Amino acid sequence: MVDIPTNIVEKTQGFTGRVWLLPKLREWSVDPKDHLLLVTGDPGCGKSTFMAWLAGAGQSPRDTEARSQLEHIRRRIKAIHFCRSGSGNTAPGSFAQSVAAQLTRAVPGYSEALAATLPERLQISVLQQIGTVNTAAQVTGVSIGHLDFGSIDDEVSFDRFIRAPLKRLYRAGDFAESLILLVDALDEAARFWREAYL
C-alpha cells in the first residue's frame, strides 16, 4: 500500500472520481509517448483527492469498464508523494526517502537493488527461517524497515535512492513491468527550490 496522508484519504470518501480521465490515463500507462504525464487544474478542483483515488483510496466506479481501467492504473502505482509547503517533505531528500521506502514494500527486488547500489550506507544482515510456502506466496530476501538518508545531498538523492536501484533492477531482468510514481503539488516543491537556492 502506498503512503497517503489521512486527511487526504478522508476526502476520498464519497469522491466520485474523474472517470472521464481514466481512458486517457490507461492509454498513457500502456504506451507512453512521454514518461511524464502532468495533470493540471485550478486550486481546489480536486487534484490531490484524484491522486489519492488513483492510488487506491476511495471507492471504485460502478461502471465495469471504468472500474477495470482504474484497477489497471492502480496495479502500476508503486509510490505516491504529496508535497506540502512547510512540512519539510518538499526537499528532494525527503521526497527520495518517501518514495524509496514505498518502493521497498511494493516492488519485488527493489530492496536488494537499493542495498547493492548503497553498500557504504547500509548494514544488512539477513536470517531467514522458511517453513512451508503456499502457492502464490512471496518470500522476501531483504526487507528494509526504515530508511534514513542522513546527510546525502539533496541534488543526488533522487539518483542514488530511486533512479539507480530501479535501473539496476530492470537491467538485471528481475522486474519487467512498468510502474507509476505519483507526485502531487509540484508547485509546492518549486517553492522549496526558490527559497533554498535563490
Summary of the structure (lengths in Angstrom):
residues: 198
radius of gyration: 18.1
end to end distance: 36.6
largest distance: 57.7
contacts: 503
relative contact order: 0.16
helix: 47%
strand: 6%
